[in-house]
Amino acid sequence: MINEPLRIIGINPGTRYMGITIFMGSELREWRIKIFSGKWSKDKMEKIKKIILDFIELYNPNILAIKKLHSSRSSQSLKNLIVRLKDICRRKGLKLYQYSIDDLEKFFVLEGKANKKNLVKIIASEYTDIFHELKREKENKNPYYIRMFEAIALAAMCFHQLDNH
């Protein structure tokens, strides 16, 4: 990789909802929530895998940043999904970086209480294109866009750390 620009796909994996984002250098290019209904199955895994492979095909990233699972809050299905993501990285030649929510909060929340709510506010203030989603998230009774904001934070943290080296 001879001074190749950073192209990062950030994924907050989930078996029902998945946040996915694309960074080209420091620029946020794509962000969304993908919904996967129904019980966990081989077909559902294949659907998730296809969406990720489509993003890889479309954006040609060289890095994948994913959320590190908390062992006590992770289902076997989610653990299997992470194994598949790691396999995709190996096969596609992507470098893999994993960050926990604690890592993200420590990196971004420099003042005030380090929590998801403050993390989301900071991410939305850095990337103003997503301000609309922040407004909608505040109106929701249950968190919906949080996975997308976390995916953005994953890719942004990865970019900042790699760009500084």
C-alpha angles and dihedrals in degrees: 000000000000105000089312112177115254112257108181131187111199119201131185096192123217139159092226104021127022127187113212131179141170127216123190101196105312093335120106104222107168136015132171150140118243118203123209113189128195134039123315112277142149089263091054090051090051091050091052091046091051092052091051092046090049090054090048091049093048099045104024095217122192095201136047119201114191137175114262110234123241103231096220094047099047129095123217088249091057091047089052090051091054090051088053092048090052090049091052089052092053094046094046095042095242122153111236126219124179126197131181124222087253089056091052094047092049091048099047107025103071097155130038127008116340104231139126093264093057091041090056092049091051093047091049091049092051094046106037094181087077095051090104090060090050090055091049091047091055089054094050119096090211124037111261108154094041091097090054092049090049091050089053090049090050093053093041093051090048091050093048093048095047095040090056093055 
